[in-house]
Amino acid sequence: MEQFIKGIPIPRAQEAPQEKTTLKLETVLGRDLEGLLSVWKANPELCGQQEIVDKLEWFVVRHPRQRDLLGAYFVREENTVRGHGFFLRQNRPLGAYLGEIKILNLPIECVRFAEPPDFPDDERAFDEMLGSIKEMSDVHGFFVRSLPLDSFFYKYLQTSPLVRGEFLLYSPVGRLEHFVVRLPNTFEEYLQKFSSKSRSNLRRGARKLQKDTGLEVKLARITSPEQVDSFVDAAVAISKKTYQWRLAGSGLRVPEVLKRNFKFLAERGRLRCYLLSCGGEACAFMICDQWNGVCYSPSVGYDPRWEQYSVGTTLQFLVLEDLFVHDRPRVFDFGTGMGGQKELFGNASFFDTDIYILRKGLYTRFASGVHQAGSALATSTKRALAHYDLKKRVKKLIRQASSARSKEESKPEASSSPPKVESNEGTKKE
């Protein structure tokens, strides 16, 4: 995705025009994918690209309970794999929310890509991929998350006669700015993106946290298999205290699977997680996977009891500082979705979108239309609440009600509660 990062062009070598070669699309489903992986691991030359073998292994490993629902497309040119796309066949419902409350949920059975398919820039390969859905009678279409707007695939969707004739394109979130950090040579050079006042505030964040609480602030980097169990236990405990866990059904849900997956990454030198502790109590975490020079962060969380101390901002600042110290990547990717922290710390960006490619039909038109109307209603309601200065109060009431339901199980011991301070001026609110 680096070629899509705004403001940082990456030149590509100019190639002489060539005649179109014969491309063939292969589809592998369910348990056959495991068999193919075993063959390729034993005979890497049959694939031709070790990177694809590694990606396939990680894809299979991290979905142990969904092996029968896994699938992959492979674009072959003679005996070489030129492109790939890994997916799950699953329900990817169209949901509309009012704040954290779900007001609409319409099931969509789809081919959900783990990441945008990495195919050659050739419309024939995408035509064959879309045409393959005819063999999946129970599937409404495809779902692609974080598809860059400058990609060949996105442009193909806008211009393809096949798409225009047989499919309905629907993007629930519209265009999103995807923030990253392209690491310069030094941390000091990176900090120049901030004003002098912001640099000062960020630098003293950890010191202020330690001063206000009277507790030692420590950042632990998690990279080895031996560190995984204790890290996951601490991160899951934090995740259970968040409103996302109680209201949205998200968060870190299956510790056993997380531990196995993280150990898999650690054994291959890819795991890079962080845990921020105050006085020995874990208060924030970040999960990262670093591979091929890119450190990708799909999940971050903090204990809401520590929110007044801006532990999320402190964690992000300390993590970025550590990236320059240990095994420096070229890019730090904040992952999908918008967020103030991502915009604050990012120094480059590109635009992407989540998009459904749905068969044209009565139900898909109904579902996308109703979802669009529900989302518009939610947006109008939020604007009305904001106009009457009620949005923050309503959101607070919703989260308090959710918190009360699980108060007893998440209530900390008195001795572990974060200290209170009379003033917190100068600390950035998250």
C-alpha positions, -999 to +999 in steps of 0.1 A: +000+000+000+030+023+003+026+036-033-008+051-022+006+072+007-002+109+000+027+132-006+054+106-007+056+093-043+074+061-047+088+058-082+083+026-102+106+013-128+094+019-163+088-013-182+087-018-219+052-026-233+046-063-234+020-085-250-007-097-227+002-131-213-022-159-204-034-155-168-054-183-151-074-178-119-076-208-095-099-210-065-091-231-035-116-236-008-119-250+028-095-278+039-079-280+004-062-247+014-043-265+042-033-293+018-020-267-007+000-250+021+016-283+031+027-289-005+041-254-010+060-256+023+076-288+012+082-276-023+084-237-024+093-237-061+058-248-069+045-214-058+075-193-069+071-167-042+080-174-005+062-143+006+029-158-006+036-190+012+043-171+044+011-150+040-010-181+034+004-199+065-004-169+087-039-167+072-046-203+079-031-203+114-052-173+126-085-189+117-084-222+134-122-224+140-131-214+104-110-237+083-140-249+063-149-213+054-115-202+042-107-197+006-081-182-017-078-170-053-045-175-071-036-158-104-011-180-123+010-172-153+023-205-166+039-222-135+043-190-114+018-175-089+015-138-099-013-128-075-034-139-046-064-130-025-073-147+008-109-147+021-135-161+044-171-169+034-191-153+062-219-131+072-208-095+070-239-076+082-247-040+073-251-024+107-260+011+116-252+027+150-264+056+171-232+061+190-224+027+204-260+014+201-268-008+171-301+003+155-299-018+124-284-052+114-290-066+079-272-099+071-250-101+040-234-134+031-201-126+014-166-134+004-147-112+029-111-106+019-085-105+047-069-076+027-074-063-008-065-089-033-030-086-046-035-092-084-016-080-114-030-048-129-050-067-154-088-065-157-090-101-169-080-114-134-106-093-117-133-103-142-126-140-135-127-134-097-161-116-099-174-143-122-164-170-098-193-160-075-217-177-098-204-210-083-213-197-048-251-197-048-255-187-011-232-157-014-245-121-019-212-107-030-177-096-019-165-073+009-132-055+007-119-035+036-094-006+033-093-006-005-070+023-016-088+047-039-057+050-061-055+012-066-060-005-099-088-026-083-108+004-071-105+021-105-115-012-122-147-013-101-156+022-113-151+015-150-157-023-156-187-032-179-190-064-159-194-046-126-218-020-141-240-048-156-241-074-128-230-058-095-240-031-070-213-012-053-220+001-018-195+018+005-211+022+040-184+045+053-174+065+022-139+078+018-116+075+048-082+089+054-057+062+064-029+075+085+006+062+088+040+073+101+069+071+076+099+069+099+127+094+091+163+087+103+158+099+139+130+104+164+140+141+167+134+145+130+100+129+133+090+152+161+095+183+139+060+176+126+046+190+158+047+226+171+072+234+198+044+234+224+030+201+213+065+185+214+069+198+249+035+185+261+042+150+245+076+147+260+064+155+295+034+132+292+051+102+309+068+124+335+035+141+343+018+107+346+044+095+370+043+128+390+005+130+392+001+094+403+032+090+423+037+057+405+065+043+383+056+044+346+070+016+325+067+005+289+073-031+281+080-044+246+066-079+239+085-098+212+093-133+226+070-164+230+078-164+267+062-130+272+030-138+253+008-154+280+012-127+306+007-100+280-025-115+266-039-119+302-032-083+310-045-070+276-077-090+279-083-078+314-081-042+301-103-049+271-131-063+293-133-029+310-140-009+279-173+002+265-164-014+232-164-048+249-198-043+265-217-023+239-201-032+205-192-068+212-156-060+201-123-062+220-100-092+228-124-121+231-106-155+228-074-155+249-064-190+239-064-182+202-046-149+208-019-166+227-014-192+200-013-166+172+010-143+190+034-171+198+034-180+161+043-144+152+070-142+179+087-174+167+090-158+133+103-125+146+071-106+137+055-099+171+059-064+185+033-056+212+035-031+241+021-028+276+021+004+296+021-001+334+017+024+362+029+013+396+029-023+383-007-022+371-013-026+334-033+004+321-029+003+283-018-020+255-010-020+218-008-051+195+016-049+166+027-072+138+060-061+121+068-076+088+087-066+057+095-032+072+059-023+081+047-023+117+010-027+116-011-020+147-046-035+145-056-031+181-050-007+210-068-002+243-066+014+277-083+010+311-110+038+312-101+044+349-069+059+337-084+081+310-079+113+329-042+107+327-041+104+289-025+070+290-034+063+254-015+094+242+014+085+264+015+049+252+015+060+215+043+085+220+065+060+239+058+033+213+068+056+184+100+066+203+108+029+207+104+022+170+135+043+164+155+024+191+147-013+183+144-029+149+132+003+132+105-003+105+101+019+075+064+025+082+041+024+112+005+018+101-023+028+125-047+004+108-082+010+095-107+036+107-106+072+118-093+086+151-078+117+166-047+099+178-040+086+142-043+121+128-022+136+156+007+112+153+006+104+115+029+122+091+015+107+059-018+093+046-037+079+018-075+075+011-093+042+012-128+028+017-147-003+028-168-016-001-194-042-008-195-057-044-230-072-044-249-092-069-278-071-083-310-083-068-340-074-047-325-082-013-291-065-019-309-033-032-332-034-002-304-040+023-281-013+010-310+012+007-323+006+042-288+007+056-281+040+039-314+055+053-306+041+088-271+056+087-285+090+075-310+089+104-282+082+129-262+110+115-291+134+117-298+124+153-262+129+163-262+164+147-294+173+165-279+162+199-248+181+192-268+212+182-286+212+216-253+203+234-266+169+244-243+146+225-217+143+252-242+138+279-261+111+261-230+093+252-219+095+289-252+081+301-250+052+276-216+043+287-224+046+324-254+024+320-233-002+303-206+001+329-231-004+357-241-038+344-207-052+349-195-030+377-190-058+403-169-080+380-147-052+369-145-032+401-108-029+412-095-033+446-092+000+465-055-002+466-052-005+428-074+025+419-054+052+402-047+081+425-069+112+421-054+147+416-071+180+421-059+194+388-050+179+355-043+210+335-019+207+306-028+170+300-043+163+266-077+146+270-082+116+248 
